């Protein structure tokens, strides 16, 4: 167990990573939670401290930059992997990646959850240029986490009273939709980065804990027994939905996560690309055609324009005496002077001597706890307010020039609201992609960009039981909504989405759900994770919920051999949705034959939407409802009394450990042996 001074929450996001921490000795119901500002390269030779670290990696060539200009405050040279490959993490990695996508790794977290992918295989950068070293999603995630470890150890670990990051209690967040394999691979990346005492927490739950921590005692007056809270988390690359029910347990409020959605690769990045496409089409009308490099730059410009045009009111963190004291010291550390990138012309003149690594102390400002700042980052723009989108020119004839485009607020609203948050009916469903004979391999991006249609599907629990076409359905009517994720910083998008959900509910006679205000969607997950660390020690209410999806083991049915006919595989439910950690159950039903003494393959499946299956149920394997995990290939050792290849009659037992590991036990009927198989697909 960790013996450090802090509980550290880490949000290893698809697009950004954040870290927050609280002191272990702070036993107050609502401890002080501080955000760790992460030092990172913003250009060669210049390091800045920022609350968000872009979750991306760039693999430079050996001679692309002078080695010393990519050094970080804790190193004298470019960070390198164990095999000596240089890499960059963070803001400057994202900048370089826009120019050289074949050396750029992004969305590594989504690759961890990609069904059917060899998740430990060296596959990233995807579509890498020739000669570029590839890494597995686990290795890419490890690089990002190692950056956090080095930053913490340099900044706080130098004080022996604080300890290194490996000494702290770590709460690492994952999407609720992550299956057992993705969770285990996330844990593997954390261990490789040197983290020891690690607990996984679902991101929507972390956001809910952050809301509790920020609301303090008032949260108990905002939620009541019988309430159903919907969490809508729309980040840069993913969308997640979760439902938390409010109940009563011995006269006290009890919280239980009752439903989680699928892992949907759809978010703010899609909106940026849609805006860029619309702007590029306008330029084509004027006879201006952009190349791929310029389109990537246009997408980055559209991201900034989207935030300025749509986020008319940006959430401002509540200012209290605690948060104002987050930065108690001013620390100025000189870094290596700015160096020019090899074979490039500098775009601006900089004062090399002015490049400093600085932790700034904010001005004192206090507000009453419980009140949000009404400060606006910009005055609310008019419907026709224009925002320029500068695009760098290309070629010798356009050196020093740029192509200019612009966006009006009304146009951005049309592209985003009509394309991603269209006011559909509650019965609407996202379209399914057509089956093509050949397609490029890659991430399983959502085929339908409509977030509202995905939400409508989530809120209608369609039970795919044995009744087939006559399947029963149940519609969830949330009474409260918590928005999270960078996209939902926009007041416009929050109100628009809430109005759509309200319409669905009112049609069926329900009441409009109330909004639970989140003060900082970008940092809520990390801060909520730190708060959860206190809850784990019995300081506060805990969200129960157990396993967020059902798990099945494939059972081969004995059938007469027929040419061209593959033996039928059915799924036996061994872990039902919601099975609590630290519990175990004997799987009811018939005995099974376990092959011992020779190599065999075990097939496992999971489903997030099948929440009515019970342990021991047999189900058909339908690819649209049940996803297959990576098979486990192993040899079950034979007993002293059995020859290799013998079928041993066994009964099954399922165990969900206290850390969330799923174990399947095979107990011999004659009690001559017992064998364990871990569903987390951990490699030897």
Rosetta blueprint (number, residue, H / E / L):
1 X L
2 X L
3 X L
4 X L
5 X L
6 X E
7 X E
8 X E
9 X E
10 X E
11 X E
12 X E
13 X L
14 X L
15 X L
16 X E
17 X E
18 X E
19 X E
20 X E
21 X E
22 X E
23 X E
24 X L
25 X L
26 X L
27 X L
28 X L
29 X L
30 X L
31 X L
32 X L
33 X L
34 X E
35 X E
36 X L
37 X L
38 X E
39 X E
40 X E
41 X E
42 X E
43 X E
44 X L
45 X L
46 X E
47 X E
48 X E
49 X E
50 X E
51 X L
52 X L
53 X E
54 X E
55 X L
56 X L
57 X E
58 X E
59 X L
60 X L
61 X L
62 X L
63 X L
64 X L
65 X L
66 X L
67 X H
68 X H
69 X H
70 X H
71 X L
72 X L
73 X L
74 X L
75 X L
76 X L
77 X L
78 X L
79 X L
80 X E
81 X L
82 X L
83 X L
84 X L
85 X L
86 X E
87 X L
88 X E
89 X E
90 X L
91 X H
92 X H
93 X H
94 X H
95 X H
96 X H
97 X H
98 X H
99 X H
100 X L
101 X H
102 X H
103 X H
104 X E
105 X E
106 X L
107 X L
108 X H
109 X H
110 X H
111 X H
112 X H
113 X L
114 X L
115 X L
116 X L
117 X L
118 X L
119 X L
120 X L
121 X L
122 X L
123 X L
124 X E
125 X L
126 X L
127 X L
128 X L
129 X L
130 X L
131 X L
132 X L
133 X L
134 X L
135 X E
136 X L
137 X H
138 X H
139 X H
140 X H
141 X H
142 X H
143 X H
144 X H
145 X H
146 X H
147 X H
148 X H
149 X H
150 X H
151 X H
152 X H
153 X H
154 X H
155 X H
156 X L
157 X L
158 X L
159 X L
160 X L
161 X L
162 X L
163 X L
164 X L
165 X H
166 X H
167 X H
168 X L
169 X E
170 X E
171 X E
172 X E
173 X E
174 X E
175 X L
176 X L
177 X L
178 X L
179 X L
180 X H
181 X H
182 X H
183 X H
184 X H
185 X H
186 X H
187 X H
188 X H
189 X H
190 X H
191 X H
192 X H
193 X L
194 X L
195 X L
196 X L
197 X L
198 X E
199 X E
200 X E
201 X E
202 X E
203 X H
204 X H
205 X H
206 X H
207 X H
208 X H
209 X H
210 X H
211 X H
212 X H
213 X H
214 X H
215 X H
216 X H
217 X H
218 X H
219 X H
220 X H
221 X H
222 X H
223 X L
224 X L
225 X L
226 X L
227 X L
228 X E
229 X E
230 X E
231 X E
232 X E
233 X E
234 X E
235 X L
236 X L
237 X L
238 X L
239 X E
240 X E
241 X E
242 X E
243 X E
244 X E
245 X E
246 X E
247 X E
248 X E
249 X E
250 X L
251 X L
252 X E
253 X E
254 X E
255 X E
256 X E
257 X E
258 X E
259 X E
260 X E
261 X L
262 X L
263 X L
264 X E
265 X L
266 X L
267 X L
268 X H
269 X H
270 X H
271 X H
272 X H
273 X H
274 X H
275 X H
276 X H
277 X H
278 X H
279 X H
280 X H
281 X H
282 X H
283 X H
284 X H
285 X H
286 X L
287 X L
288 X L
289 X L
290 X L
291 X L
292 X H
293 X H
294 X H
295 X H
296 X H
297 X H
298 X H
299 X H
300 X H
301 X H
302 X H
303 X H
304 X H
305 X H
306 X H
307 X H
308 X H
309 X H
310 X H
311 X L
312 X L
313 X L
314 X L
315 X L
316 X L
317 X L
318 X L
319 X L
320 X L
321 X H
322 X H
323 X H
324 X H
325 X L
326 X L
327 X L
328 X L
329 X L
330 X L
331 X E
332 X E
333 X E
334 X E
335 X L
336 X L
337 X L
338 X L
339 X L
340 X L
341 X L
342 X L
343 X L
344 X L
345 X L
346 X L
347 X L
348 X L
349 X L
350 X L
351 X L
352 X H
353 X H
354 X H
355 X L
356 X E
357 X E
358 X E
359 X E
360 X L
361 X L
362 X L
363 X L
364 X L
365 X L
366 X L
367 X L
368 X L
369 X L
370 X L
371 X L
372 X L
373 X L
374 X L
375 X L
376 X L
377 X L
378 X L
379 X L
380 X L
381 X L
382 X L
383 X L
384 X L
385 X L
386 X E
387 X E
388 X E
389 X E
390 X E
391 X E
392 X E
393 X L
394 X L
395 X L
396 X H
397 X H
398 X H
399 X L
400 X L
401 X L
402 X E
403 X E
404 X E
405 X E
406 X E
407 X E
408 X E
409 X H
410 X H
411 X H
412 X H
413 X H
414 X H
415 X H
416 X H
417 X H
418 X H
419 X H
420 X H
421 X L
422 X L
423 X L
424 X L
425 X L
426 X L
427 X L
428 X L
429 X L
430 X L
431 X L
432 X L
433 X L
434 X L
435 X L
436 X L
437 X L
438 X L
439 X L
440 X L
441 X L
442 X L
443 X L
444 X L
445 X L
446 X L
447 X L
448 X L
449 X L
450 X L
451 X H
452 X H
453 X H
454 X H
455 X H
456 X H
457 X H
458 X H
459 X H
460 X E
461 X E
462 X E
463 X L
464 X L
465 X L
466 X L
467 X L
468 X H
469 X H
470 X H
471 X L
472 X L
473 X E
474 X E
475 X E
476 X L
477 X L
478 X L
479 X L
480 X E
481 X E
482 X E
483 X E
484 X E
485 X L
486 X H
487 X H
488 X H
489 X H
490 X L
491 X H
492 X H
493 X H
494 X H
495 X H
496 X H
497 X H
498 X H
499 X H
500 X H
501 X H
502 X H
503 X H
504 X H
505 X H
506 X H
507 X H
508 X L
509 X L
510 X L
511 X L
512 X L
513 X L
514 X E
515 X E
516 X E
517 X L
518 X L
519 X L
520 X L
521 X L
522 X L
523 X L
524 X H
525 X H
526 X H
527 X H
528 X H
529 X H
530 X H
531 X H
532 X H
533 X H
534 X H
535 X H
536 X H
537 X L
538 X L
539 X L
540 X L
541 X L
542 X L
543 X E
544 X E
545 X L
546 X L
547 X L
548 X L
549 X L
550 X E
551 X E
552 X E
553 X E
554 X E
555 X E
556 X E
557 X L
558 X L
559 X L
560 X L
561 X L
562 X L
563 X L
564 X L
565 X L
566 X L
567 X L
568 X L
569 X E
570 X E
571 X E
572 X E
573 X E
574 X E
575 X E
576 X L
577 X L
578 X L
579 X L
580 X L
581 X L
582 X L
583 X E
584 X E
585 X E
586 X E
587 X L
588 X L
589 X L
590 X L
591 X L
592 X E
593 X E
594 X E
595 X E
596 X E
597 X L
598 X L
599 X E
600 X E
601 X E
602 X E
603 X L
604 X E
605 X E
606 X E
607 X E
608 X L
609 X L
610 X L
611 X L
612 X L
613 X L
614 X L
615 X L
616 X L
617 X L
618 X E
619 X E
620 X E
621 X L
622 X L
623 X L
624 X L
625 X L
626 X L
627 X E
628 X E
629 X L
630 X L
631 X L
632 X E
633 X E
634 X E
635 X E
636 X L
637 X L
638 X L
639 X L
640 X L
641 X L
642 X L
643 X L
644 X L
645 X L
646 X E
647 X E
648 X E
649 X E
650 X E
651 X E
652 X E
653 X E
654 X E
655 X E
656 X E
657 X L
658 X L
659 X L
660 X L
661 X L
662 X E
663 X E
664 X E
665 X E
666 X E
667 X E
668 X E
669 X L
670 X L
671 X L
672 X L
673 X L
674 X E
675 X E
676 X E
677 X E
678 X E
679 X L
680 X L
681 X L
682 X L
683 X L
684 X L
